[in-house]
Amino acid sequence: MSATEQSVIRSEFVVEALPATNLKRALDDLIAGLRKAWIWTTLAMQDIRLRYRGSMLGPFWLTLTIAIMIGSMGFLYAKLFHTAVATYLPFVTVGIVFWQTISATITDSCNCFTAAAAVIQQVRMPFSIHVYRVIYRNLIVLGHTVVIIPIVLVAFHTPVNWHIVLLVPALALLSVDALFLGLLLGMMSARYRDVPPIIQNLVQVLFFVTPVFWSPAQLGRWAAVSQFNPLFAAIDIVRSPIVGPEFVPYISWLIMLGLTVVLGSLALPVFARFRARIPYWV
């Protein structure tokens, strides 16, 4: 075998081996970050304390804000949509509470790396810790706002069936999606600083085109189209176990599972390819 042929084979081997090595490092980063839960849980709790430092109500200010929003929208839109308040208010309460968590997680993910620039540049730790931090922080906030739901359900005598147990896998699936999306948005925002305001404005627009405070049935023959909205599917798998129909929304679950596969197929290769550049971008 000539020296040229050896050089070609060696270069081909390096090209093929490098992505596998990068992918393994990316997966090791995710696993190592998950194992260091004490770091991102502590940082998330610190974020909450600093955000509401000096406040009497603390995170419950957000709870009060959402409660006022639900109360004003619930009675007004129930009248506009010619829907009974006892039916509409629980529906819109669950939708808005979980929408706030989903939208906040999306927008916060854009800054997961840039907000931790000082830490990233000075301390060697898995990059995924900063994404886990954002997810856990918003789950803590969800724990403060979710108290509105049982109050509304009891006030309007809304029955709850065994589907309530599906909330656990639904939140787990949304957390996995948030991890993949956080890796993508975090790296894109670190490289291109125009991404966060674009995502923030896009999320505001999506609030009105996603069945959060209105029902897909109101679209008539176009109702089926709204079911393929991934954000509606995300809301549906957590809202249906509480105030949904008697049957499980399998279409929404299939859409979310498919979205998980798509996000994972995008996030993992991108994270593997560009994770080493994050300290230079931030």
Buried (B, 14 or more C-beta within 10 A) or exposed (E): EEEEEEEEEEEEEEEEEEEEEBBEEBBEBBEBBBEBEEBBBEBBBEBBEEBBEEEEEBBBBBBEEBBEBBBEBBEEBBEEBEBEEEBBBBBBBBBBBBBBBBBBBBBBBBBBBBBBBEBBEEEEBBBBBBBBBBBBBBBBBBEBBBEBBEEBBEEBEBEEEEBEEBBEEBBEBBBBBBBBBBBBBBBBBBBEEEBBEEBEEEBEEBBEEBBBBBBBEEBEEEEEEBBEBBBBBBBBBBBBBBBBEEEBBEEBBEBBBEBBEEBBEBBBBBBBBBBEEBBEBB
